[in-house]
Amino acid sequence: MEQGEHMERVVQMELGDLARLLSECAGEAEGVDMTDPANLDKDWMDLGYDSISIIQTTSRIERDHDVLLDEDELGDADTPRRFLEMINAALSARAGV
């Protein structure tokens, strides 16, 4: 990349993106297809992910996408849907959308 050239920043994260990051940061949850929309409203623990998994994934998202996720909101992000909503709100705010 040449000086002055900027990479396009992600303004919305999809379920597939989150599934990939969870796999990279915390491993695959046994017997769970994280790309299946039926899992959007299931609790993280029911999907096989603990708080350490979510913290590792959160740190990666913050670093890769240059956002800071609210720790208070993170406590309420107990499902993939709520987690994606929190991430996408931060990405939109960063992008000025």
C-alpha positions, 0 to 999 in steps of 0.5 A, a space after each residue: 500500500 502506498 503512502 496516503 492510500 487507505 484501506 477501506 474500513 468495515 462498517 458492519 460485521 456479519 454473522 459469518 465474520 463473527 463466526 470466523 473471528 470466534 473460531 480464530 480466537 477461541 476455537 470451534 464450539 463442538 457441534 455448533 455452526 456459528 454461521 447458522 442464523 438460528 444461533 443468533 439468539 442463543 446464550 454464549 454458554 449454550 453455544 459453547 463459548 465462555 467469557 474468556 472466549 468473548 473477551 479474546 474475540 472482543 480484543 481482536 475486534 477492537 484491535 483489527 477495526 480500531 474501535 473501543 467496545 463499551 465494557 458495560 454493553 459487553 456485559 449485556 451482549 450475551 448472544 451473538 445478535 446482541 454482540 453484533 449489534 454492539 460491534 456494529 454500533 461502534 463501527 458505525 460511530 467510528 465511520 460517522 454513519 
